[in-house]
């Protein structure tokens, strides 16, 4: 009977470690976002429809997109050079910053 509870405890611990590792620093992300601001806006709310809003996106989505630009799995001639120089920590920090921003979209209730 101790083996299942030990396995469950190990799984919970592993998930907690993964979750803690995936959380970047909002403050560091804000500092690292300077190159992103010209296209995506100072807070991730781009006013140009050509550039996606990053504010309020899920951090996992932002991290995955940046990782894919970096690896070449996601193709974009503008984003690839920016992502190429990012470390894992940079990506997590940027994801934390942009996901923490309000998305700026106006919701109208008719």
MODELLER restraints for C-alpha pairs under 7 A, 6 or more apart:
rsr = mdl.restraints
at = mdl.atoms
rsr.add(forms.Gaussian(group=physical.xy_distance, feature=features.Distance(at['CA:22:A'], at['CA:92:A']), mean=6.54, stdev=0.5))
rsr.add(forms.Gaussian(group=physical.xy_distance, feature=features.Distance(at['CA:23:A'], at['CA:92:A']), mean=6.45, stdev=0.5))
rsr.add(forms.Gaussian(group=physical.xy_distance, feature=features.Distance(at['CA:23:A'], at['CA:96:A']), mean=6.76, stdev=0.5))
rsr.add(forms.Gaussian(group=physical.xy_distance, feature=features.Distance(at['CA:24:A'], at['CA:89:A']), mean=6.91, stdev=0.5))
rsr.add(forms.Gaussian(group=physical.xy_distance, feature=features.Distance(at['CA:24:A'], at['CA:92:A']), mean=4.47, stdev=0.5))
rsr.add(forms.Gaussian(group=physical.xy_distance, feature=features.Distance(at['CA:24:A'], at['CA:93:A']), mean=4.15, stdev=0.5))
rsr.add(forms.Gaussian(group=physical.xy_distance, feature=features.Distance(at['CA:24:A'], at['CA:96:A']), mean=5.24, stdev=0.5))
rsr.add(forms.Gaussian(group=physical.xy_distance, feature=features.Distance(at['CA:25:A'], at['CA:93:A']), mean=4.81, stdev=0.5))
rsr.add(forms.Gaussian(group=physical.xy_distance, feature=features.Distance(at['CA:25:A'], at['CA:96:A']), mean=6.04, stdev=0.5))
rsr.add(forms.Gaussian(group=physical.xy_distance, feature=features.Distance(at['CA:26:A'], at['CA:93:A']), mean=5.99, stdev=0.5))
rsr.add(forms.Gaussian(group=physical.xy_distance, feature=features.Distance(at['CA:26:A'], at['CA:96:A']), mean=5.04, stdev=0.5))
rsr.add(forms.Gaussian(group=physical.xy_distance, feature=features.Distance(at['CA:26:A'], at['CA:97:A']), mean=4.34, stdev=0.5))
rsr.add(forms.Gaussian(group=physical.xy_distance, feature=features.Distance(at['CA:27:A'], at['CA:97:A']), mean=6.99, stdev=0.5))
rsr.add(forms.Gaussian(group=physical.xy_distance, feature=features.Distance(at['CA:28:A'], at['CA:93:A']), mean=5.91, stdev=0.5))
rsr.add(forms.Gaussian(group=physical.xy_distance, feature=features.Distance(at['CA:29:A'], at['CA:93:A']), mean=4.20, stdev=0.5))
rsr.add(forms.Gaussian(group=physical.xy_distance, feature=features.Distance(at['CA:29:A'], at['CA:94:A']), mean=4.25, stdev=0.5))
rsr.add(forms.Gaussian(group=physical.xy_distance, feature=features.Distance(at['CA:29:A'], at['CA:96:A']), mean=6.50, stdev=0.5))
rsr.add(forms.Gaussian(group=physical.xy_distance, feature=features.Distance(at['CA:29:A'], at['CA:97:A']), mean=4.88, stdev=0.5))
rsr.add(forms.Gaussian(group=physical.xy_distance, feature=features.Distance(at['CA:30:A'], at['CA:97:A']), mean=5.63, stdev=0.5))
rsr.add(forms.Gaussian(group=physical.xy_distance, feature=features.Distance(at['CA:32:A'], at['CA:94:A']), mean=6.79, stdev=0.5))
rsr.add(forms.Gaussian(group=physical.xy_distance, feature=features.Distance(at['CA:33:A'], at['CA:94:A']), mean=6.48, stdev=0.5))
rsr.add(forms.Gaussian(group=physical.xy_distance, feature=features.Distance(at['CA:39:A'], at['CA:46:A']), mean=6.60, stdev=0.5))
rsr.add(forms.Gaussian(group=physical.xy_distance, feature=features.Distance(at['CA:39:A'], at['CA:51:A']), mean=6.15, stdev=0.5))
rsr.add(forms.Gaussian(group=physical.xy_distance, feature=features.Distance(at['CA:40:A'], at['CA:46:A']), mean=4.43, stdev=0.5))
rsr.add(forms.Gaussian(group=physical.xy_distance, feature=features.Distance(at['CA:40:A'], at['CA:51:A']), mean=6.04, stdev=0.5))
rsr.add(forms.Gaussian(group=physical.xy_distance, feature=features.Distance(at['CA:40:A'], at['CA:52:A']), mean=6.66, stdev=0.5))
rsr.add(forms.Gaussian(group=physical.xy_distance, feature=features.Distance(at['CA:40:A'], at['CA:53:A']), mean=6.26, stdev=0.5))
rsr.add(forms.Gaussian(group=physical.xy_distance, feature=features.Distance(at['CA:40:A'], at['CA:54:A']), mean=6.91, stdev=0.5))
rsr.add(forms.Gaussian(group=physical.xy_distance, feature=features.Distance(at['CA:43:A'], at['CA:55:A']), mean=6.51, stdev=0.5))
rsr.add(forms.Gaussian(group=physical.xy_distance, feature=features.Distance(at['CA:43:A'], at['CA:98:A']), mean=6.96, stdev=0.5))
rsr.add(forms.Gaussian(group=physical.xy_distance, feature=features.Distance(at['CA:43:A'], at['CA:101:A']), mean=6.39, stdev=0.5))
rsr.add(forms.Gaussian(group=physical.xy_distance, feature=features.Distance(at['CA:44:A'], at['CA:53:A']), mean=5.58, stdev=0.5))
rsr.add(forms.Gaussian(group=physical.xy_distance, feature=features.Distance(at['CA:44:A'], at['CA:54:A']), mean=4.71, stdev=0.5))
rsr.add(forms.Gaussian(group=physical.xy_distance, feature=features.Distance(at['CA:44:A'], at['CA:55:A']), mean=4.49, stdev=0.5))
rsr.add(forms.Gaussian(group=physical.xy_distance, feature=features.Distance(at['CA:44:A'], at['CA:98:A']), mean=5.98, stdev=0.5))
rsr.add(forms.Gaussian(group=physical.xy_distance, feature=features.Distance(at['CA:45:A'], at['CA:53:A']), mean=4.91, stdev=0.5))
rsr.add(forms.Gaussian(group=physical.xy_distance, feature=features.Distance(at['CA:45:A'], at['CA:54:A']), mean=6.45, stdev=0.5))
rsr.add(forms.Gaussian(group=physical.xy_distance, feature=features.Distance(at['CA:45:A'], at['CA:55:A']), mean=5.73, stdev=0.5))
rsr.add(forms.Gaussian(group=physical.xy_distance, feature=features.Distance(at['CA:45:A'], at['CA:103:A']), mean=6.35, stdev=0.5))
rsr.add(forms.Gaussian(group=physical.xy_distance, feature=features.Distance(at['CA:45:A'], at['CA:104:A']), mean=6.38, stdev=0.5))
rsr.add(forms.Gaussian(group=physical.xy_distance, feature=features.Distance(at['CA:46:A'], at['CA:52:A']), mean=6.49, stdev=0.5))
rsr.add(forms.Gaussian(group=physical.xy_distance, feature=features.Distance(at['CA:46:A'], at['CA:53:A']), mean=5.29, stdev=0.5))
rsr.add(forms.Gaussian(group=physical.xy_distance, feature=features.Distance(at['CA:54:A'], at['CA:98:A']), mean=5.72, stdev=0.5))
rsr.add(forms.Gaussian(group=physical.xy_distance, feature=features.Distance(at['CA:55:A'], at['CA:98:A']), mean=4.76, stdev=0.5))
rsr.add(forms.Gaussian(group=physical.xy_distance, feature=features.Distance(at['CA:55:A'], at['CA:99:A']), mean=5.47, stdev=0.5))
rsr.add(forms.Gaussian(group=physical.xy_distance, feature=features.Distance(at['CA:55:A'], at['CA:100:A']), mean=7.00, stdev=0.5))
rsr.add(forms.Gaussian(group=physical.xy_distance, feature=features.Distance(at['CA:55:A'], at['CA:101:A']), mean=4.90, stdev=0.5))
rsr.add(forms.Gaussian(group=physical.xy_distance, feature=features.Distance(at['CA:55:A'], at['CA:102:A']), mean=5.85, stdev=0.5))
rsr.add(forms.Gaussian(group=physical.xy_distance, feature=features.Distance(at['CA:55:A'], at['CA:103:A']), mean=4.63, stdev=0.5))
rsr.add(forms.Gaussian(group=physical.xy_distance, feature=features.Distance(at['CA:56:A'], at['CA:98:A']), mean=6.40, stdev=0.5))
rsr.add(forms.Gaussian(group=physical.xy_distance, feature=features.Distance(at['CA:56:A'], at['CA:99:A']), mean=4.43, stdev=0.5))
rsr.add(forms.Gaussian(group=physical.xy_distance, feature=features.Distance(at['CA:56:A'], at['CA:100:A']), mean=6.11, stdev=0.5))
rsr.add(forms.Gaussian(group=physical.xy_distance, feature=features.Distance(at['CA:56:A'], at['CA:101:A']), mean=5.43, stdev=0.5))
rsr.add(forms.Gaussian(group=physical.xy_distance, feature=features.Distance(at['CA:56:A'], at['CA:102:A']), mean=5.40, stdev=0.5))
rsr.add(forms.Gaussian(group=physical.xy_distance, feature=features.Distance(at['CA:56:A'], at['CA:103:A']), mean=4.71, stdev=0.5))
rsr.add(forms.Gaussian(group=physical.xy_distance, feature=features.Distance(at['CA:57:A'], at['CA:99:A']), mean=5.00, stdev=0.5))
rsr.add(forms.Gaussian(group=physical.xy_distance, feature=features.Distance(at['CA:58:A'], at['CA:99:A']), mean=5.71, stdev=0.5))
rsr.add(forms.Gaussian(group=physical.xy_distance, feature=features.Distance(at['CA:59:A'], at['CA:95:A']), mean=4.69, stdev=0.5))
rsr.add(forms.Gaussian(group=physical.xy_distance, feature=features.Distance(at['CA:59:A'], at['CA:96:A']), mean=5.89, stdev=0.5))
rsr.add(forms.Gaussian(group=physical.xy_distance, feature=features.Distance(at['CA:59:A'], at['CA:99:A']), mean=5.38, stdev=0.5))
rsr.add(forms.Gaussian(group=physical.xy_distance, feature=features.Distance(at['CA:62:A'], at['CA:95:A']), mean=5.31, stdev=0.5))
rsr.add(forms.Gaussian(group=physical.xy_distance, feature=features.Distance(at['CA:63:A'], at['CA:91:A']), mean=5.66, stdev=0.5))
rsr.add(forms.Gaussian(group=physical.xy_distance, feature=features.Distance(at['CA:63:A'], at['CA:92:A']), mean=6.12, stdev=0.5))
rsr.add(forms.Gaussian(group=physical.xy_distance, feature=features.Distance(at['CA:63:A'], at['CA:95:A']), mean=5.58, stdev=0.5))
rsr.add(forms.Gaussian(group=physical.xy_distance, feature=features.Distance(at['CA:66:A'], at['CA:83:A']), mean=5.98, stdev=0.5))
rsr.add(forms.Gaussian(group=physical.xy_distance, feature=features.Distance(at['CA:66:A'], at['CA:91:A']), mean=6.61, stdev=0.5))
rsr.add(forms.Gaussian(group=physical.xy_distance, feature=features.Distance(at['CA:68:A'], at['CA:74:A']), mean=4.94, stdev=0.5))
rsr.add(forms.Gaussian(group=physical.xy_distance, feature=features.Distance(at['CA:69:A'], at['CA:75:A']), mean=6.25, stdev=0.5))
rsr.add(forms.Gaussian(group=physical.xy_distance, feature=features.Distance(at['CA:69:A'], at['CA:79:A']), mean=6.49, stdev=0.5))
rsr.add(forms.Gaussian(group=physical.xy_distance, feature=features.Distance(at['CA:69:A'], at['CA:80:A']), mean=5.14, stdev=0.5))
rsr.add(forms.Gaussian(group=physical.xy_distance, feature=features.Distance(at['CA:69:A'], at['CA:83:A']), mean=5.93, stdev=0.5))
rsr.add(forms.Gaussian(group=physical.xy_distance, feature=features.Distance(at['CA:70:A'], at['CA:80:A']), mean=5.93, stdev=0.5))
rsr.add(forms.Gaussian(group=physical.xy_distance, feature=features.Distance(at['CA:70:A'], at['CA:83:A']), mean=4.78, stdev=0.5))
rsr.add(forms.Gaussian(group=physical.xy_distance, feature=features.Distance(at['CA:70:A'], at['CA:84:A']), mean=4.69, stdev=0.5))
